[in-house]
Amino acid sequence: MSGGSYDYAYHGVADMADALEHRDAKWADGPAGGQVYDHAGRRMLSVEESAPILARARERRAWFAKLLRKVAKAMHDIEWVDSSDYGPGSEVAAIDAVEAFVRDGGP
């Protein structure tokens, strides 16, 4: 049958990872030309003030996209086990990979 037990929900998670990576590559310096809006101060930060914030955001978004890929793989394997395409227990390695990624902080 090739999956289907969960309506292929893993595709949506994988698509989110793709979209994050695509958008972040497109916006290498941030969506506002390298500037961040400071909501508390109600002003645009300078390029210099924004740089460390944008660098941290890029790093965290890249980490999150990698996490989503691991989660999508685990979701895929669970779905295929529950659809009788993989044998019981075949999903454990992918679930363990998610746990290890989170525990160890990523790659």
N, C-alpha and C positions, 0 to 999 in steps of 0.2 A: 504494500500500500504506500510506502514512502511517506510516513508522517501523517498528519491530518488530525490527530487527537486534540490539538489545541489550535486549530486553524492556522498553523504555520506562524505562530506569534513571533518566533525567533527572527523571522524576516524583518519585522518592524524594528527590533533591537539592532540588528545588523545594519539596517538602513539608517538608523540614527547615528551609528558610529561612522558610516560613510559620509553622511551629511556634515557631521562635526569636522571631520578631517578635511573635507572639501572646502567648507566655509573658512576654516582656520588657515588653510593654504592660500585662499583668496584674500583674506584679511590679515596678512602677515604682520602688519603694523596696527591692527585694530580697525574696527569699522568706521571710526571717526577720524581717520588720518593720523592715528597715533595719539589720540587724546581721549581721556576718560572724563565723564561728568561726575562731579562730586555732589551727590544729592544733599548731604548735610550742609555743605557750604554754598550750595546753589550756584555752582560755577563750573566751567570747563577747566580742568587742570592743564597745565602747560605740557608740552611734549615731554619735557624732562621729568616732570612730576608723574606723568602717566607711564613712562617707560617701565619701571619696576612692577607696576600693577599689571600691565599688559603682558609682561614676561611671565609673571606668576600665573595669570589666567591661561596663557598658551600652554604652559607646562601642565597645569591641572586638567585642562580640557583634553590634552593628548593622553594623559593618564586615564581619564574617564573613558575616552574612545577605546582604549585598549581593554579596559574592564568590560565595556559593553560587548566587545568581540568575544571575550571569554564567556560572558553570560549567554550570549547568543549561541555559542557552541554547546554549552550545557543545556540550554533550552532545546536545541535541535536534538541532542542525544536523548534527552528525557522524552521528547515527543515521539521519537522513533522507537524507543523501548515501549512506550505506552501504546503505540500503533502496531506492535509486534513485528517491526522491521529489524530491530536489534534485540538481542537477548537481554534478559534482566541482569542488571549489574553493569551493562555496557556504558551507562551514563555516569558512573562513579568517577572515572578519571577526569572527565570534564568538570564535574562539580568540585572535585579536589583541586583542580587547576584554578578555579575561581577563588576558592578559599585561600590557597597559597598566595595568589596574586594580591588579595586584600591584606592578608596577614603580613606579607613581606614588603608591602608598599609598591608592588609593581615590578617591572623588568629591571 
